[in-house]
Amino acid sequence: MPSSTMATIIKMIELLPENQQENIAAHLREYIADLEDEIGWDNKFRDTQSKLSKIAKGIRKEISEGKTQEFNYEKL
């Protein structure tokens, strides 16, 4: 059962002409697909966050110990 907010929105949409309802539905499908994509990326980054933090910590340590070299763009 839809929440009261969703029920209100559905009623508002139902009052519109059918072509407008189709436009709204298309926009909502696109918006929901974008949200799902964003959630997927968030999950992937969350799962790798600890690994990335560990790598960054190691790099900072190497820099502080002088084990790194400045990047030479001319060698590209």
HUDA-V513515 format. One record per backbone hydrogen bond with DSSP energy under -0.5 kcal/mol. NH is the residue of the N-H (numbers start at 1). CO is the residue of the C=O. Records with the same first field share a line. If there is no record, write none. Layout:
NH: CO, CO
This chain:
7: 3
8: 4
9: 5
10: 6
11: 7
12: 8
13: 9
14: 10
15: 11
16: 13
20: 17
21: 17
22: 18
23: 19
24: 20
25: 21
26: 22
27: 23
28: 24
29: 25
30: 26
31: 27
32: 28
33: 29
34: 30
35: 31
36: 32
37: 33
38: 34
39: 35
40: 36
41: 37
42: 38
43: 39
44: 40
45: 41
46: 42
47: 43
48: 44
49: 45, 46
52: 48
53: 49
54: 50
55: 51
56: 52
57: 53
58: 54
59: 55
60: 56
61: 57
62: 58
63: 59
64: 60
65: 61
66: 63
67: 62
73: 71
75: 72
76: 73
